[in-house]
């Protein structure tokens, strides 16, 4: 099975040794994604907005790997304040209400930047109809 590593171009990929997205056969993994655009965090103090930006970035990564949101089977959400779960969940639901992947939301002490409120990773499996 071929392995395809897809880079986002972030300088951290080479420093840390990771890829934004990896596709092996019909399985696609999208790395932990935050609301950083053009090197700057967007949506300061707004967990809902950060979540929307993150899910848009994940969707873009999936498309680049030959998949779509409908292929997502799992998301993992790491949040710095679990009391914001409804805002984060609302944004997640706007993308996945019909798809309904399994998901996990856990509170973590902090993310790499203290202004980051949410980090999300995703797993997708391309359906037989698409491959």
N, C-alpha and C positions, 0 to 999 in steps of 0.2 A: 504494500500500500504506500502510495506517495504521501509525503509530508510537505505541506506548504506553510511557511512562516510568512506572515504579513506584518509589516512594520507600520506604525503610525508616524514614524519619523521623529518621535520624541527622543531627546538626547539621553534620557534615562534608560532606554532599551539596551544600549550597548554597555552602559555602566553596570546595570544590574544583571544583564543577561537574560532578557525576556523578549517576547514578541507580543504585539497588541492582540493578534489573532493567530491561532494555529488550526489548520485543517488537516485531518488525517482521514482519508476516505470520505465518508458522509458525516463525520463528526467534526464539529467546529467548537472551539473553546475561545471565548473572548475574555481577556485578562481584566482584572480589576480596573474599573473605569471611573474617573472622577470628572467634575465639571470644569476642567481646565481647557481653555480654548486659546490658541495662539500664545501659549505660555502664561496665561493669566486665568485665575479662578474667576468664574462668573457666578452670579447669584449669591453674593455674600449674605449670610444670615437668612437664606431662603431655601429650606430643605426641599420644598415642592419644585422650585425652579431648577435647583441643582439636579434633582432626580430626572426631570424632563430632559435637560441637556445631556445627561449621562445616557439615557435611553435612546436619544437621537444619535449619539455617537456609537452606541452599540449596534443600532440598526444599520448605520453606515458601514461599520466593520463587517457585519454579517453579509451585506450586499456585496462588498468587495470579495468576500470568501465564497460567493455563489449561493447564499442562503437568504432568508428573510426572517422577520419576527415570527412568522407562523411556524417556523422550524424550531423555535426555542422550546426546550423541554425543562430547563431549570434556570432560575436566577438566584443569586445570593446577594443580599443587601447588607452592607456593613454600615451602621449608623452611629454617630457619636452621641445622640440624644434620643433614646427610645420614645420619649414623650412626643416626638415629632412623627410617630409612626403613621398617623392618619394622613398627614400631608404627603409623606413619601409614598404611602400605599395608594393614595388617590392618583398620583402621577403614574405609578406602576400600573394601576388599573386602566388608565387611559390608553396605554399601549397594549395591555395583555388581557383585558376583560373577557374577550371572546376566546383567546388562545389558551389561557389558564395553565401556564407552566407550573411545575412545583416550584416553591420559593422558600427561602429562609431569610429572615431579618434578625440580625443580632446587633446588640449594642457593643461597641468597642470603646476602649478608653480614648483613643485618638487615631486620626489618620496622619499621613505624612506631613500635611499642612494643617495647622489648627483651625483654619477657616473652612476646611472641607467638612461637610456634614454627612456626606453619603459617598460610598463607593460600591459599585455593582459589577458583578461578573455574570457571564451567561454561557450556557451550553446549548448548542443546537444540533439537531440531527436532521439532515436533509432527507425528506421523504422519498420513497421509491418513485413516486410520480414525477419528481423533479430530476432525479439523477440519470 
